[in-house]
């Protein structure tokens, strides 16, 4: 869990550049309005510093065994207004297939997912074996050059693209 001391350095860094009306960074001067007229006795803030601050945090929920990645963006406009954007992405700390025996026993939803994954890999394996068999059959019947030329067509290309995408999904 995040403690106050953990964020102290970041808080101090933000305080160092953030314009503060109560401190000496606010200096008296002449403020101009949008129509070009000037008013005396106004305050001009020193807005030197970053226009964008990003705060990221990775937190672990031990009860659900999930990680949550938080991202806060603070954008300071030229007028001094601040816009904040929040993003939170949650992901399982123990995804399926990291420990198959434990995953199988965890709950029925994981069993269904693992069964579907296994069926996908079996179908992909069958497609790979079928395509290799078709290529070797064409080469055996016609020779290397003619067999490969007869094998290569649009539909075989689609099959190999599907195989490539399936392997990408399995390993990445």
Buried (B, 14 or more C-beta within 10 A) or exposed (E): EEEEEEEEEEEEEBEEBBBEEEEEBBEEEEEEEEEEEEEEEEEEBEBEEEEEBEEEBEEEEEEEEBBBEBEBBBBBEEEEEEEEEEEEEEEEEEEBEEEEEEBEEBEEEBBEBBEEBEEEBEEBEEBBEEBEEEBEEBBEEBEEEEBEEBBEEEEBEEBBEEBEEBEEEEEE
